[in-house]
């Protein structure tokens, strides 16, 4: 399946999650040049339309594959790898892109739209929290969950962690999820549900589209951790303790 080249770059960025960051990799302007068709944008960026369409399809296929998988039936190691490689990597790429958009839009429209400065402050808090949060997961919690699973598969006991029980870091991660959620809800409120004023430029629309996409992605990300990974890790530890 190929992208209908009659669609504008802005439309494709809106309807295809992660397309905006992909466009940036190809040097395609989806903000000020968002009204161009994909073919026109590719010509301007001097990249092959077929190459961009293939990359877009790869993004779509990866999402569809992830959403179709029953993560409750996969190994914890596979689920952790998916969270890190798909969701954490998305966050690391999206944060600086949104920060840049916020800076540009605030500079151009901040005097008229005073809530933009508040959105930026809340996003800075959110970004700092998410970076530290993901680091703790990747360096402490996730490796221990994988060690527990490996030990259980081999019929062995896993060395006791310094944090006592897996419930302790999980409790902290859940609390941080809630804190990040509060920041996102405040951003949604300040942006009036990401409703871009009709007279505003494509960069303004790109910013609110990016923030809305970030919230959707974050909700999927947190669902996998709160509802699948964490309960399974706690259950695994409980079974090991009864053996």
C-alpha positions in Angstrom: 0.0 0.0 0.0 1.3 3.4 -0.9 0.4 6.8 0.4 -2.0 8.8 -1.8 0.2 11.5 -3.1 -2.7 13.9 -3.4 -2.7 14.2 0.4 -0.8 17.0 1.9 2.2 16.4 4.1 0.3 18.0 7.0 -2.6 15.6 6.5 -0.2 12.6 6.4 1.6 13.8 9.6 -1.8 14.1 11.3 -3.2 10.7 10.4 -0.1 8.7 10.6 1.5 8.5 14.1 5.3 9.0 14.1 5.2 10.4 10.5 6.3 13.8 11.6 9.6 12.6 13.0 10.1 10.5 9.8 9.6 13.5 7.7 12.2 15.3 9.6 14.7 12.5 8.9 14.1 13.0 5.2 14.3 16.8 5.5 10.7 17.3 4.6 9.0 20.4 6.0 5.6 19.4 7.3 5.1 22.7 9.1 5.5 25.7 6.9 5.5 23.4 3.8 2.6 21.3 5.1 0.2 22.2 2.4 2.3 20.6 -0.3 1.5 17.1 -1.5 4.0 14.4 -0.6 5.2 14.3 -4.1 5.9 18.0 -4.1 7.5 17.9 -0.7 9.8 15.0 -1.8 10.8 16.9 -4.9 11.7 19.9 -2.8 13.7 17.9 -0.4 15.3 15.9 -3.2 14.3 12.5 -1.9 12.6 9.7 -3.8 8.8 9.5 -3.2 9.0 5.7 -3.2 11.6 5.7 -0.4 9.5 8.0 1.8 6.3 6.0 1.1 8.2 2.8 2.0 9.3 4.3 5.3 5.8 5.5 6.0 4.5 2.0 5.4 7.1 0.5 7.6 5.9 2.8 10.4 2.3 1.8 9.9 3.2 -1.9 9.7 5.2 -1.7 13.0 2.3 -0.1 14.8 -0.2 -2.6 13.4 2.0 -5.5 14.4 2.5 -4.1 17.9 -1.2 -3.5 18.4 -2.1 -7.0 17.1 0.2 -8.9 19.5 -1.2 -10.4 22.7 1.4 -9.0 25.1 0.0 -11.0 28.0 1.1 -14.1 26.2 4.6 -13.0 25.2 7.6 -13.4 27.5 8.4 -10.5 29.8 11.7 -10.1 28.1 9.9 -9.6 24.7 7.5 -7.1 26.3 10.3 -5.2 27.9 12.2 -5.1 24.6 9.1 -3.7 22.9 8.6 -1.0 25.5 12.2 0.1 25.3 12.7 -0.1 21.5 9.3 1.1 20.4 7.9 3.4 23.2 11.0 4.7 25.0 12.7 5.4 21.7 9.6 7.3 20.5 9.7 9.5 23.6 13.4 10.2 23.2 12.9 11.4 19.6 9.6 13.2 20.3 10.7 15.3 23.3 13.3 17.5 21.5 11.1 17.8 18.5 8.2 19.1 20.6 10.5 21.3 22.6 11.7 22.9 19.3 8.1 23.4 18.1 7.2 24.9 21.4 10.0 27.4 21.3 9.2 28.4 17.7 5.5 28.8 18.3 5.9 30.6 21.6 8.3 33.1 20.0 5.9 33.8 17.1 2.5 33.7 19.0 3.3 33.9 22.7 2.3 37.6 23.1 -1.2 36.8 21.9 -1.6 33.3 23.3 -0.4 33.5 26.9 -1.2 29.9 27.7 1.6 28.8 25.4 4.2 29.7 28.0 2.3 27.6 30.6 2.2 24.7 28.2 5.9 25.0 27.7 6.5 25.0 31.5 4.4 21.9 32.0 6.1 20.2 29.1 9.5 20.9 30.5 8.5 19.3 33.8 7.0 16.3 31.9 10.1 15.9 29.8 12.5 15.9 32.8 10.3 13.4 34.6 10.0 11.1 31.6 13.8 11.0 30.9 14.6 10.2 34.6 11.7 7.7 34.7 12.8 5.7 31.7 16.4 5.6 32.9 15.3 4.1 36.2 13.2 1.5 34.3 16.0 0.6 31.9 18.8 0.4 34.5 17.0 -1.0 37.5 13.5 -2.4 37.2 13.5 -4.0 33.7 16.8 -5.9 34.1 15.6 -7.3 37.4 12.3 -8.4 35.8 14.3 -10.2 33.0 16.6 -11.8 35.6 13.5 -13.1 37.5 12.1 -14.6 34.4 15.4 -16.2 33.4 15.8 -17.7 36.9 12.3 -19.1 36.9 12.8 -20.7 33.5 15.9 -22.4 34.8 14.4 -23.4 38.1 16.8 -21.2 40.0 16.4 -18.5 42.6 17.3 -14.9 41.7 19.5 -12.9 43.9 17.6 -10.6 46.3 17.6 -7.0 44.9 18.7 -4.1 47.0 15.2 -2.7 46.8 13.8 -5.7 48.6 10.8 -6.6 46.4 9.8 -5.8 42.8 6.7 -4.1 44.3 8.8 -1.2 45.6 10.1 0.1 42.2 6.8 -0.7 40.6 5.0 1.4 43.2 7.4 4.2 42.4 6.9 3.8 38.6 3.1 3.9 39.0 3.3 7.0 41.0 5.5 8.7 38.4 3.1 7.6 35.7 0.4 9.4 37.6 2.5 12.5 37.9 3.3 12.6 34.2 -0.4 12.1 33.5 -1.3 15.1 35.5 1.1 17.2 33.4 -0.4 16.0 30.2 -3.9 16.7 31.5 -2.9 20.2 32.3 -1.4 20.7 28.8 -4.6 19.4 27.3 -6.6 21.8 29.4 -4.4 24.8 28.5 -4.6 23.9 24.8 -8.3 23.5 24.9 -8.1 19.9 23.9 -5.4 20.7 21.3 -7.7 23.0 19.4 -5.6 25.2 17.2 -7.0 28.7 16.6 -8.2 28.7 13.0 -6.1 31.7 11.9 -2.8 30.2 13.1 0.1 28.9 11.0 1.0 25.3 10.2 3.7 25.3 13.0 1.0 26.0 15.6 -1.1 23.1 14.2 2.0 20.9 14.0 2.7 21.6 17.7 -0.7 20.7 18.9 -0.8 17.6 16.6 2.6 16.5 18.1 1.3 17.0 21.7 -1.8 15.1 21.0 0.1 12.2 19.4 2.5 12.2 22.3 -0.4 11.8 24.7 -1.9 8.9 22.7 1.5 7.2 22.5 2.0 7.7 26.2 -1.4 6.2 27.1 -0.5 3.0 25.1 2.9 2.9 26.7 1.6 3.2 30.2 -1.1 0.6 29.6 1.5 -2.0 28.7 3.4 -1.3 31.9 0.6 -0.7 34.4 -1.8 -3.4 33.1 0.4 -6.1 31.8 4.1 -5.9 32.7 3.9 -4.8 36.3 1.2 -7.3 37.4 3.0 -10.1 35.6 6.3 -9.2 37.3 4.6 -9.1 40.7 2.9 -12.5 40.1 6.2 -14.0 39.0 7.9 -12.8 42.1 5.1 -14.2 44.3 5.3 -17.6 42.6 9.0 -17.7 43.1 8.5 -16.9 46.8 6.1 -19.8 47.2 8.5 -22.4 45.7 
